[in-house]
Amino acid sequence: MKLYYSPLACSLADHIALREAGVQFALERVDLKTKQLTSGGDFSLVTTKGYVPALVLGDGQVLTENIAVLDWIAAEYPDLGVATPLGRTRVLEALTYISTEVHRAFKPMWHAGAETEKAKARQTIARQLQYFADGLTTDYLFGETPSVADFYLFVMLLWAVRFEVRVPEVLGQLRDRLAARPAVVASMRYEGLI
Ligand SMILES: N[C@@H](CCC(=O)N[C@@H](CS)C(=O)NCC(=O)O)C(=O)O
């Protein structure tokens, strides 16, 4: 299995999830501007979508789209999912909100939006993060152990720090809790983030 990633990109969620699962996997870094791989190959030959994450499975199939990749990881490694009747649906609900609303709201930050656009985005993201903060009653989103949704939210919280978005206190604590986990430390160290 091989994960195509870029440092601090949303693929960090998958990187953490695979390490948390304790599975053997390879990593290949992608230059998102040139679509070149660190090994010298062409990422466009892996996926014409040209973005990370892309996860190549043992049989050679390529999985893309973070919601799908993280859902697949949680299905393969159930400790990273939620084992209640509505568990998988609730995790998908959280992943979808993070991907289609929170992640998308960061676009002006990553793509040099105008200052007014960035200020508006900061307000939107702060409101979206508050939604998670309001529902948080346990150490992680769905209980006392993290799910794949926590790892994606963690990346959003790192982006929030980077782009000076206000983070509710309980989510700052969630971020710190995750940041102390060995799999998270190893992933961040590997990506050169710490
Ligand atoms: N729809 C994709 C979007 C993934 C995405 O936005 N990836 C970013 C990094 S966080 C990327 O690779 N951007 C480079 C590009 O779009 O050219 C998903 O949800 O996985």
The ligand as an SDF file (V2000), in Angstrom:
LIG
                    3D

 20 19  0  0  0  0  0  0  0  0999 V2000
  -11.6200   16.4660   -3.6110 N   0  0  0  0  0  0  0  0  0  0  0  0
  -10.3370   16.1520   -3.0460 C   0  0  0  0  0  0  0  0  0  0  0  0
   -9.5660   17.4210   -2.8330 C   0  0  0  0  0  0  0  0  0  0  0  0
   -8.2290   17.1270   -2.1870 C   0  0  0  0  0  0  0  0  0  0  0  0
   -7.3850   18.3910   -2.1030 C   0  0  0  0  0  0  0  0  0  0  0  0
   -7.9220   19.5210   -2.1000 O   0  0  0  0  0  0  0  0  0  0  0  0
   -6.0770   18.2030   -2.0380 N   0  0  0  0  0  0  0  0  0  0  0  0
   -5.1620   19.3200   -2.0320 C   0  0  0  0  0  0  0  0  0  0  0  0
   -4.2450   19.2680   -0.8300 C   0  0  0  0  0  0  0  0  0  0  0  0
   -5.1350   19.4740    0.6850 S   0  0  0  0  0  0  0  0  0  0  0  0
   -4.3050   19.2120   -3.2900 C   0  0  0  0  0  0  0  0  0  0  0  0
   -3.7180   18.1830   -3.5510 O   0  0  0  0  0  0  0  0  0  0  0  0
   -4.2780   20.3020   -4.0750 N   0  0  0  0  0  0  0  0  0  0  0  0
   -3.4940   20.3610   -5.2640 C   0  0  0  0  0  0  0  0  0  0  0  0
   -4.3100   20.5980   -6.4870 C   0  0  0  0  0  0  0  0  0  0  0  0
   -5.5680   20.5860   -6.4010 O   0  0  0  0  0  0  0  0  0  0  0  0
   -3.7120   20.7950   -7.5470 O   0  0  0  0  0  0  0  0  0  0  0  0
  -10.4810   15.3420   -1.7510 C   0  0  0  0  0  0  0  0  0  0  0  0
  -11.4340   15.6030   -1.0190 O   0  0  0  0  0  0  0  0  0  0  0  0
   -9.6400   14.4710   -1.4870 O   0  0  0  0  0  0  0  0  0  0  0  0
  1  2  1  0
  2  3  1  0
  2 18  1  0
  3  4  1  0
  4  5  1  0
  5  6  2  0
  5  7  1  0
  7  8  1  0
  8  9  1  0
  8 11  1  0
  9 10  1  0
 11 12  2  0
 11 13  1  0
 13 14  1  0
 14 15  1  0
 15 16  2  0
 15 17  1  0
 18 19  2  0
 18 20  1  0
M  END
$$$$
